[in-house]
Amino acid sequence: MMINFEKRNCPICKDIALDIPEINPDIDPRSNEEVIKKYWAGFHKDNVFFPYHRCKCGFLFNKEFPDQQSLQKLYSDEKDNVIHGDLDLDLKTKKYYLRQLNLHLTDIEKKYSILEIGADNGNFLKLLKKIYKNSDIYAIEPNLNMKKELGVVTKNIFNSIDEINKIQKFDIIIGIHVFDHIPNLNEYFMKLNELLNSSGFIFGVVHDEKSLMPRIFKHRWPIYRLQHPHLFNHISLNRFFSKYNFKKIFIKKTKNFFNIGYLVNQLFLSLFKLKIRMPNLFSVGLKLGNFCFLYKKK
């Protein structure tokens, strides 16, 4: 498999970031395709990612990233994104996300038109469907392994945004850990904008590169990884949405639920490069380094 790279300017201000990276990996994989394929998904002893540069506007991004054709091949045969392998905790986390959204979508009898991009195993859509029973549910998911799970929730499943008719309009577009995976962010967002109603919402969850976790872990923070061409903070996300004339409804830290054993295992792997096998023990909800957001189209 041939992996080709594209040069990137800042997705927010279009400027060219400083030549010296702010965050460097243990291993820079740009010259080794086998390393990219090996480390593309999951968490590993060596933290392998493309170097991150800081733009003058404050946005953190990769100046070089695989092109769209290479990405389709890398993403097309993954497992689901439940990183700790516990579907119950994944549902618990997504219930917490949904509670934040429900505070602003109070009419449960309304027939909403809902699109989730990167719907993965469909857990969030399953929760939505239980509450907003009259709504029309749509999903975009390129991972072929997830189609069976998603088919339980909806038959309106697309491989890409380009397959959706532009006549179709949505009240809510959802992207949970998606916006920090999209290299052609401006182009993609303009397509989302076209599909959104004149007063529609965009809800999402992203990693916070200004949270406590990257300050503690530094370049060993597990979120610095090959699949993230850029990472947001509260200010850079708001700048991005303001650019498209969206009104901020909220930005909130999110609570994620993990097994304690999983967290200890990841701690030793990230800080000391040691693989240990701690039993799961019990679960806990922590505000570690993500935030959710809701924006409304003006």
Steps between C-alpha positions, in 0.01 A plus 500: 500500500646835391451791742520847349525824698350846456642829628254687722448859608308591814133401454387807698701792364670337198840617625815287495608385845852533635750255349609369839240256641360565846436129566736230369434121507717216624506379139425720197330258258485715186778310324377151594162378374517176698530698824193706407294187431620333821430797727197646323244377755516422870745597774860383499816505709662748260298813436509535121342804333567766240669807658261773621558866415343803666354768275520868593123492558550229763381191310700178536527287184714272280661680208520167316225238501395204278282595202134399471561184298756374751266579790213302349721190486626551856151551647302245300580189704513609865328363806262728689635794698409376848854542625462311828299220339204541739173572319313566827742776595484634144122530538539661843736761355267572210203533735695777670558669163131468419394664826690813397322505165156429651518818706454694176280263297205480735220412255518119498182476289650700214603318185864595475718413206829378651832417333798352681833506320743227603217312670727201578305224682178708514483521880430875508228470233337216694474729803365786290238279340363394841432863595414663165286213372339691215829615351665399173847358563788509251861389538832538321751223571775390260606203716348191338524303825246731666221470241327207670483678837376822342237313300316430827443875543443625147504396137619849401872425509752672273869442441573871456335840516508524120240223472232711674270700272552873562123546504496311831513733802572407861398657831796352686839380377710303750871421495646319804880496473472572129600864449854430622528225234408705189807640317305699238305669779377811315385313192322240711336757726362693203329178386356454849381859497313442174319204655399689815166680541510879529474474880659156540745380765840336491592295805836334551772374729872564448823463694628808686868559426512769771366273774698374799581165336740622226673721756566192714581249223668750261584325170392167657134609513317212325286743299802611299452231240502430128123535456487859632614752236418780744379550857270768639480707813202715607632812330603340171170312469304820559710682239426228250120508549493881516663503158183333365265729695387241756382602847652318798238343726750329729846348536523261796752255638370147456499210739630171359457166675793258527601191688766586758712210376492638147609845620792357700608290199494810277687705759790253512499466120502876438743612769734203540451300175408199711217260416339373817176305553302662776154343558201721416380533863235776483403785268519873561386812314775759450535833322842423358556686176194525275229758453163500329348794316177620344482769233198643321491625145418872486 
